[in-house]
């Protein structure tokens, strides 16, 4: 309880900084959770060591992009004129959050992750285009339910803590989705690279003859 009250005081004084730092920490925790699951499901002797750079990329996105932007977005939602019936206000906030905020947020996540992995911007955009609908298909029912609880049941002082706990598991899911896209792009790029190397190999063969 003391920690929660201290956190709430800090958040009230520096909302953007505290929420951004929270988002970054939770993202790293979620990614490391997913890496633990991947290691546990890997065949014996094939598990890779923890990829701290991977955790750092998603943490940096949440710290530098998502945290400040979502903090501002929540303030916008609070200014939305409330309908007469409280339940209608809750549904309106959830709809605005999922329809206006979520798609650009998902796109920016995949573009950021690809760019931080060293990919060309066109490849990053293609990853975002490919992964947008598979992510939204799960995001909308999941976060729709979570946000209905957030705006209707969870008291205002506990909402950040509640969302942070949920985000641990959501970031684990996003990490797995990005990793799947990363491996898919790597596999699809491999044959092209082999073809590019083919002429030089042929020329080497001709030289030997």
C-alpha positions as CSV (number, residue, x, y, z in Angstrom):
1,X,0.0,0.0,0.0
2,X,2.8,2.4,0.9
3,X,4.5,1.7,-2.4
4,X,1.2,2.3,-4.3
5,X,0.7,5.6,-2.5
6,X,4.3,6.7,-3.2
7,X,3.9,5.7,-6.9
8,X,0.7,7.7,-7.1
9,X,2.3,10.8,-5.6
10,X,5.2,10.6,-8.1
11,X,2.8,10.0,-11.0
12,X,0.7,13.0,-10.0
13,X,3.8,15.3,-9.9
14,X,5.4,13.9,-13.1
15,X,2.8,12.0,-15.0
16,X,4.6,11.7,-18.3
17,X,8.0,10.8,-16.9
18,X,6.6,8.2,-14.4
19,X,4.2,6.6,-16.9
20,X,6.9,6.5,-19.6
21,X,9.4,4.8,-17.2
22,X,6.6,2.4,-16.1
23,X,5.8,1.5,-19.7
24,X,9.5,0.9,-20.5
25,X,10.0,-1.3,-17.4
26,X,6.9,-3.3,-18.0
27,X,7.8,-3.8,-21.7
28,X,11.2,-5.2,-20.7
29,X,9.5,-7.5,-18.2
30,X,7.0,-8.7,-20.8
31,X,9.7,-9.5,-23.3
32,X,11.9,-11.3,-20.8
33,X,8.8,-13.3,-19.8
34,X,8.2,-14.3,-23.4
35,X,11.9,-15.2,-23.8
36,X,11.6,-17.5,-20.8
37,X,8.6,-19.2,-22.3
38,X,10.5,-19.6,-25.6
39,X,13.5,-21.1,-23.7
40,X,11.2,-23.5,-21.8
41,X,9.5,-24.7,-25.0
42,X,12.8,-25.1,-26.9
43,X,14.3,-28.6,-27.4
44,X,16.9,-29.5,-24.9
45,X,20.3,-28.0,-25.8
46,X,18.8,-25.6,-28.4
47,X,17.6,-22.7,-26.2
48,X,19.4,-19.5,-27.0
49,X,20.6,-17.2,-24.2
50,X,18.5,-14.2,-23.2
51,X,18.5,-11.5,-25.9
52,X,18.9,-8.3,-23.8
53,X,19.1,-6.2,-27.0
54,X,15.6,-7.5,-28.0
55,X,14.2,-6.5,-24.6
56,X,16.0,-3.2,-24.8
57,X,14.3,-2.4,-28.2
58,X,10.8,-2.9,-26.9
59,X,11.6,-1.1,-23.7
60,X,12.9,1.9,-25.6
61,X,9.8,2.0,-27.7
62,X,7.5,2.1,-24.7
63,X,9.8,4.6,-22.9
64,X,10.4,7.0,-25.7
65,X,7.3,6.7,-28.0
66,X,4.4,4.9,-26.4
67,X,4.7,6.2,-22.8
68,X,4.7,9.9,-23.6
69,X,2.2,9.6,-26.4
70,X,-0.3,7.4,-24.4
71,X,-0.1,9.7,-21.4
72,X,-1.1,12.6,-23.7
73,X,-3.9,10.5,-25.3
74,X,-5.4,9.6,-21.9
75,X,-5.6,13.3,-21.1
76,X,-7.5,13.8,-24.4
77,X,-9.9,11.0,-23.4
78,X,-10.6,12.6,-20.1
79,X,-11.7,15.8,-21.9
80,X,-14.2,14.0,-24.1
81,X,-17.7,15.3,-23.3
82,X,-19.4,12.6,-21.2
83,X,-22.8,11.4,-22.2
84,X,-25.6,11.6,-19.7
85,X,-25.5,7.9,-18.9
86,X,-22.1,6.8,-17.3
87,X,-22.1,3.5,-19.1
88,X,-22.3,5.3,-22.4
89,X,-19.2,7.4,-21.4
90,X,-17.3,4.2,-20.7
91,X,-18.2,2.6,-24.0
92,X,-17.3,5.9,-25.9
93,X,-13.9,6.0,-24.3
94,X,-13.2,2.4,-25.1
95,X,-14.3,2.8,-28.7
96,X,-12.2,5.9,-29.2
97,X,-9.2,4.2,-27.6
98,X,-9.5,1.1,-29.8
99,X,-10.4,2.8,-33.1
100,X,-8.3,6.0,-33.0
101,X,-5.4,5.2,-30.8
102,X,-4.7,1.5,-31.4
103,X,-4.0,1.1,-35.1
104,X,-1.3,3.9,-35.3
105,X,0.2,2.5,-32.1
106,X,0.5,-1.0,-33.5
107,X,2.0,0.3,-36.8
108,X,4.5,2.5,-34.9
109,X,5.5,-0.5,-32.8
110,X,6.4,-2.7,-35.7
111,X,8.1,0.0,-37.6
112,X,10.2,1.0,-34.6
113,X,11.2,-2.6,-33.8
114,X,12.2,-3.3,-37.4
115,X,14.2,0.0,-37.7
116,X,16.0,-0.7,-34.4
117,X,16.9,-4.2,-35.7
118,X,18.7,-2.4,-38.6
119,X,16.2,-3.0,-41.4
120,X,15.5,-0.7,-44.2
121,X,12.4,1.5,-43.7
122,X,10.6,-0.1,-46.5
123,X,11.0,-3.5,-44.9
124,X,9.8,-2.0,-41.5
125,X,6.7,-0.7,-43.2
126,X,6.0,-4.0,-44.8
127,X,6.3,-5.8,-41.5
128,X,3.8,-3.3,-40.0
129,X,1.4,-3.8,-42.9
130,X,1.6,-7.6,-42.6
131,X,1.2,-7.8,-38.8
132,X,-1.4,-5.0,-38.3
133,X,-4.5,-7.1,-38.8
134,X,-3.3,-10.3,-37.0
135,X,-2.4,-8.0,-34.0
136,X,-5.7,-6.0,-34.1
137,X,-7.7,-9.2,-34.3
138,X,-6.5,-10.1,-30.9
139,X,-6.0,-6.6,-29.5
140,X,-9.6,-5.4,-29.9
141,X,-11.4,-8.1,-27.9
142,X,-8.6,-8.3,-25.3
143,X,-8.1,-4.6,-24.7
144,X,-11.8,-3.8,-25.2
145,X,-12.6,-6.0,-22.2
146,X,-9.6,-4.7,-20.2
147,X,-10.5,-1.1,-20.8
148,X,-14.2,-1.6,-20.0
149,X,-13.0,-2.8,-16.6
150,X,-10.5,0.1,-16.4
151,X,-13.0,2.9,-17.0
152,X,-16.0,1.3,-15.1
153,X,-14.6,-0.7,-12.1
154,X,-11.0,0.1,-11.4
155,X,-10.7,3.3,-9.1
156,X,-8.8,6.1,-10.7
157,X,-5.7,5.9,-8.4
158,X,-5.2,2.2,-9.3
159,X,-5.7,2.4,-13.0
160,X,-2.0,2.9,-13.9
161,X,-1.0,-0.1,-11.7
162,X,-3.8,-2.2,-13.2
163,X,-2.9,-1.4,-16.8
164,X,0.8,-2.0,-16.0
165,X,0.2,-5.5,-14.8
166,X,-1.9,-6.3,-17.9
167,X,0.8,-4.8,-20.1
168,X,3.4,-7.3,-18.8
169,X,1.4,-10.1,-20.6
170,X,0.4,-8.0,-23.5
171,X,4.0,-7.0,-24.2
172,X,5.0,-10.7,-24.0
173,X,2.4,-11.3,-26.7
174,X,3.7,-8.3,-28.9
175,X,7.2,-9.5,-28.4
176,X,6.3,-13.0,-29.7
177,X,4.4,-11.5,-32.7
178,X,7.4,-9.3,-33.6
179,X,9.8,-12.2,-33.2
180,X,7.6,-14.3,-35.5
181,X,7.6,-11.5,-38.1
182,X,11.3,-11.1,-37.7
183,X,12.0,-14.8,-38.4
184,X,9.6,-14.8,-41.3
185,X,11.3,-11.9,-43.0
186,X,14.7,-13.4,-42.3
187,X,13.7,-16.7,-44.0
188,X,12.1,-14.9,-47.0
189,X,15.3,-12.8,-47.4
190,X,17.6,-15.8,-47.3
191,X,16.9,-17.2,-50.9
192,X,17.3,-13.7,-52.4
193,X,20.7,-13.3,-50.8
194,X,21.7,-16.8,-52.1
195,X,20.7,-15.7,-55.6
196,X,22.7,-12.5,-55.3
197,X,25.8,-14.6,-54.5
198,X,25.2,-17.0,-57.4
199,X,26.8,-14.9,-60.2
200,X,30.0,-14.5,-58.3
201,X,30.2,-18.2,-57.7
202,X,29.6,-18.9,-61.4
203,X,32.3,-16.4,-62.4
204,X,34.7,-18.1,-60.0
205,X,33.9,-21.4,-61.6
206,X,34.6,-20.0,-65.1
207,X,37.9,-18.6,-63.9
208,X,38.9,-22.1,-62.7
209,X,38.1,-23.6,-66.0
